[in-house]
């Protein structure tokens, strides 16, 4: 089994790797099938779509899937949180934004 590349961002990749075929001359990674690290079942994989792997985790290993989802969601804000979070007035970013707004207001007057 070969682990997924770091470029693959979905949390499910922590639970899957790629099937590796070996022959006398070389190793070949089979990128159409993944293998579950929990139970060694093979799961179809197509072009970066992780639906089959996610489905396998939710039905066969629900605890592992819930653990992954919680870790992923814990650091991510909702859209509402992202756009309603106020910056402290003494924050450099807040001061820069205020300065830009004031410049735009002067130009439009």
C-alpha positions in Angstrom: 0.0 0.0 0.0 1.2 3.5 -0.8 -0.1 6.6 1.1 -1.9 9.3 -0.8 0.0 12.5 -1.8 0.1 15.4 0.6 -1.8 17.4 -2.1 -4.9 15.3 -1.5 -6.7 17.5 1.1 -9.8 15.4 2.1 -9.7 13.9 5.6 -10.7 10.5 4.2 -7.2 10.1 2.7 -5.9 9.6 6.2 -7.8 6.3 6.2 -6.9 5.1 2.7 -3.9 4.4 0.5 -3.4 3.2 -3.0 -3.1 -0.4 -4.1 0.4 -1.2 -5.4 0.9 -4.0 -7.9 4.4 -5.6 -8.0 6.0 -7.5 -10.9 9.5 -8.6 -11.5 10.6 -5.3 -13.0 8.8 -2.5 -11.2 6.1 -1.4 -8.8 3.0 0.1 -10.3 0.5 2.1 -8.4 -3.2 1.4 -9.2 -4.9 4.8 -8.9 -8.4 3.5 -9.6 -8.5 1.5 -6.4 -7.8 2.5 -2.8 -7.3 0.3 0.2 -8.8 1.0 3.6 -6.1 1.2 6.3 -8.6 -0.2 8.9 -9.9 -3.3 7.2 -7.8 -3.7 4.0 -10.9 -3.6 1.8 -10.5 -2.2 -1.7 -12.7 0.8 -2.6 -13.1 2.2 -6.1 -11.6 5.7 -6.6 -12.2 8.0 -9.6 -10.3 11.2 -10.4 -10.0 12.6 -6.9 -13.6 12.0 -6.0 -13.8 10.6 -2.4 -17.5 9.7 -2.2 -16.9 6.0 -2.3 -14.2 6.2 0.4 -16.4 8.4 2.6 -19.3 6.0 2.1 -17.1 3.1 3.2 -16.0 4.9 6.3 -19.5 5.9 7.3 -20.9 2.4 6.9 -18.0 0.2 8.0 -16.0 2.5 10.4 -18.4 5.2 11.7 -16.3 6.1 14.7 -13.2 6.8 12.6 -15.3 8.9 10.1 -16.8 11.0 12.9 -13.4 11.5 14.5 -12.1 12.8 11.1 -15.0 15.1 10.5 -14.7 16.7 13.9 -11.0 17.4 13.4 -11.7 18.9 10.0 -14.7 21.1 11.2 -13.1 22.3 14.4 -10.7 24.7 12.6 -13.1 25.9 9.9 -15.5 28.8 10.4 -19.0 28.8 9.0 -19.8 31.5 6.4 -21.7 33.4 9.0 -18.8 33.3 11.4 -16.3 34.3 8.8 -18.2 37.5 7.7 -19.5 38.6 11.1 -16.4 38.3 13.2 -15.3 41.8 14.3 -11.7 42.8 14.4 -10.3 44.7 17.4 -10.0 48.4 16.7 -6.3 48.5 17.6 -5.6 45.7 15.1 -3.4 46.7 12.2 -5.7 45.0 9.7 -8.7 46.9 11.0 -6.8 50.2 10.8 -5.8 49.4 7.2 -9.4 48.7 6.3 -10.6 51.8 7.9 -8.0 53.9 6.1 -9.0 52.4 2.7 -12.7 53.1 3.4 -11.8 56.7 4.3 -9.8 57.1 1.0 -12.7 55.8 -1.1 -15.2 58.1 0.7 -13.0 61.2 0.0 -12.6 60.3 -3.7 -16.4 59.8 -4.1 -17.4 63.1 -2.4 
